[in-house]
Each structure stands twice: as structure tokens, then as C-alpha cells.
Amino acid sequence: MKASELRIGNYINIHNTITCMELNDFHFSSSFIEPVPLTEEWLSKLGFEKKYSNYIIKAGDYFHSIKKDGKKWIYSYDESDACCYELRRIKYVHQLQNLYFALNDKEL
């Protein structure tokens, strides 16, 4: 995992312990830091609610949606079950956190 992928506040796995990334965590070698796989449990923890086969969250005036597709998740602006407007496929919690921040200028 590359340090350039991480921001303060990202959830990471250090030595088999999931923690929220802090400034002092940047001293760890990237070989000790593992990404946290995105799961339905993590989506709930981050504030997403299940609707049909999607998980949705309201961001400002819009809904954002995430839906399972094989081993990855599809992130979109479409709150329907269709996921018509795919923005990105993601696999890890920190990727979801970073994408959400980039789109909304707010932390999950």
C-alpha cells in the first residue's frame, strides 16, 4: 500500500489492528499498513443505508450509491438499483473515504 493513497482519517490495518489514520501513523513502513476491505458492515458504519441492492448516503442535495459487483463495489450518483452513472470501482474503505471527500469536500 502506498502512503500517497492515504489521508488523515482513513481507516487502515496496522499489525492486524484496524485504526483511524493519524498524523503519527505516517512513520510506519507501508509494508506494515494494509487496506481494510470494504464490506456491508463498513458501509453501515460509514453512514450508508441499504436500499434495494444498493447502499445510499445523502450528500448535500444528492444521493450517492454503492453497489456490489463481484469483488469490488461500484460508486455512483444514481440512488436507484440500476447504478447507471458509475463513477468508480472500489475495493477498500480508504478508497471510499477519499472518493467521498473529493466529491463532497466532507469526511465520511
C-alpha positions in Angstrom: 0.0 0.0 0.0 1.4 3.4 -0.9 1.5 6.3 1.6 0.3 8.6 -1.2 -3.1 6.8 -1.1 -3.7 7.7 2.5 -5.2 10.7 4.2 -5.5 11.5 7.9 -8.9 10.0 9.0 -8.6 6.9 6.6 -9.2 3.5 8.2 -6.2 1.3 7.9 -5.0 -2.1 9.3 -1.7 -1.8 11.2 -0.4 -5.1 12.6 -3.8 -6.7 12.4 -5.5 -3.8 14.2 -7.9 -1.5 12.4 -7.4 2.1 13.3 -8.2 5.6 12.0 -5.1 7.1 10.3 -3.4 9.8 12.4 -0.5 12.1 11.6 1.9 10.0 13.6 0.9 6.8 11.6 2.9 8.1 8.6 6.1 6.9 10.2 5.1 3.2 9.7 6.6 1.5 6.7 4.0 0.8 4.0 4.8 -2.9 4.5 3.1 -2.8 7.9 0.0 -1.0 6.6 -2.8 -3.0 4.9 -6.0 -1.6 3.4 -9.3 -2.5 5.0 -11.6 -4.4 2.6 -14.9 -2.7 2.0 -17.9 -4.7 3.4 -21.6 -4.1 4.0 -20.7 -3.7 7.7 -18.2 -0.9 6.9 -20.8 0.8 4.7 -23.2 0.9 7.6 -20.5 2.2 10.0 -19.8 5.0 7.5 -23.5 6.1 7.3 -24.8 4.3 4.2 -28.3 2.8 4.4 -29.4 -0.2 2.4 -32.0 0.5 -0.3 -32.8 -2.4 -2.7 -29.4 -3.9 -3.5 -27.6 -0.6 -3.1 -26.3 1.3 -0.1 -27.0 5.1 -0.3 -26.0 8.2 1.6 -27.2 11.8 1.1 -24.5 14.3 0.4 -25.9 17.8 0.2 -28.9 17.8 -2.2 -27.9 14.5 -3.9 -27.7 10.8 -3.1 -24.6 8.7 -3.6 -24.9 5.0 -4.1 -22.6 2.0 -3.8 -23.4 -1.5 -5.1 -21.5 -4.8 -5.0 -20.2 -6.1 -8.3 -18.1 -9.2 -7.9 -15.2 -8.5 -5.6 -15.5 -4.7 -6.0 -18.1 -2.0 -5.3 -19.5 0.4 -7.9 -19.8 4.0 -6.6 -22.4 6.2 -8.5 -24.7 9.2 -8.2 -27.7 7.1 -9.0 -29.7 6.1 -6.0 -31.8 3.6 -8.0 -30.9 -0.1 -8.2 -29.6 0.4 -11.8 -26.4 2.2 -10.9 -26.5 3.9 -14.3 -23.8 6.6 -13.6 -20.8 4.6 -12.5 -18.0 6.9 -11.2 -15.5 4.4 -9.9 -15.0 0.8 -8.8 -13.5 0.5 -5.3 -12.3 -2.3 -3.1 -11.2 -0.7 0.2 -12.5 1.6 2.9 -9.9 4.3 2.4 -10.7 4.5 -1.3 -14.4 5.1 -0.5 -13.4 7.7 2.1 -11.1 9.5 -0.3 -13.6 9.5 -3.2 -16.4 10.8 -1.0 -14.2 13.6 0.3 -13.1 14.5 -3.2 -16.7 14.7 -4.4 -18.2 16.4 -1.4 -15.4 18.2 0.4 -16.7 16.4 3.6 -15.4 13.4 5.6 -17.4 10.2 5.8 
